[in-house]
């Protein structure tokens, strides 16, 4: 399997996992501990990371700590985050393999999986009966 095809598979799996973490979650503002991000904040953060991927893949440099997530995204993040990730994947598919493969690993695949772990912990903290294995496409 070529690198780009392998990354595409990882992109599909990590998207499925992160989306399943949010599926059915009614309270986007809950925080199991005060210093953690709420689900809403996590989605806004993912929006910034997907924006950063698109910027870097286009040859730019994302300014961490300066970017402001638009208010409409903060209000209804799931409405915007998944479509922006689709846009990032389109940029990946159209991009030069040497450029986009390392960026996709950093900004999309590995980063999504990092937040999958956080969100699974949050879900299980709120509801020990939450089906954690539901995140997997091939369970």
N, C-alpha and C positions, 0 to 999 in steps of 0.2 A: 504494500500500500504506500502510495506517495505521501509525503508530509502533508500536503494541503488536504488530501482526502482524509487522512487520519485526524487532522485538526477539525475538519468539518464534522466528523463523527463525534468528536469530543464537544464541539459547539452544540450539536443537537442534544447530546446527553446532559450537558451542564444546564442548558436552557430548560429542559424537561424537569430536572431536579429543582432548580431555583423556583420555577413556576409552581411546582407541586408544594413547595414550602409555604407559599402564599395562598394556595387554593383553600377556600372555605374559612379563611381567617377573618373574623368579623371586626376585631379591634386592631387597627393599624397603628395605634398610638401607645400600646401597652409596652412596658419595659420591665422585664423580670428583675433587673438591678438598675439603679439610677444611672450608672455610667455607660450602660449599653445603648445601642441604637434601637429605636422602635422600628417596627416593620416599615412604617412610612418613611422614616429617615434612611433605612436601608435601601428602599426603592429609589429614593432621591439620590442617594450615593451611587447606586448602580447607574442611574441616568447620567451622572457626571462621568463615571468610568467609561460608559459606552460613547459618550461625547469625546472623551479623551482619546479613545481608540481611533475614532474617525479622524480626529485632528492629527494624531501622530501618523496614521496610515497615509494621510494626505501630505505629509512632509512638514507639518506644523509642530508646535510644542504646546501642550496643555499647561495652563497656569494653575497648578494645584493651590488651593486656599483662596483663590480669587473668584473662581467660577461661581455664579449664582444660579441655582436651579430655578427655573421660572415658576411663578406662583401657581399657575394652573397645573403644573406637574406635582408640586407639593400637595395640592388639594386632592388630586385624583391620580396618584403616581402610576398605578397599574394601567391606566388608559394610555399613557405615553411611553412607559419604560419598555414594554415588550416590542412596540413598533420601532423604537429607536434601536433596540438590539437587533431586530431584523435588518434595519438599515446598516448597522455595523457588520453584520454577516454578509450583506451584499457588497460592502466595501472590501471585506476580506476576499470574497470570491472573485472580485474584479482586480484585486491588487497583485503586485509582484510578490511571488512566494518568499523571496529572501527578506522582504520588508514586513509582510503581513503575518507570516507564521509566528515569529517571536512576539509580535505585538498581540496577536490573538491569544496566544498562550498566557501572557501576562495580564492583559486587560479584560479578557473575556473568560476563557476556560478556567484558569486557576483562581482568578478572583471570584467568579461566580461560585465555585466550589467552596471557597473559604466562607462565603456568606451562607451557603447551604448548611454548613456545620453550625453556624450561629443560629440560623433560623430553625433548624431541627431542635436545637437545645431550647430555644424559646418556646416552640410548639409543645415539646414534651414537658417543659416546666408548667405551662398553662394547662395542659391536658395530657396526663400520662397515658391515656388511651389513644392518643393520636397515632395513626398508623405510619410510623416512620419509614417502613419499607415501601410506602407508596411513592417515594421519590424516584424509584428505579423504573426505568422503561422495561427492563427485562427480568422482572421478579417472578 
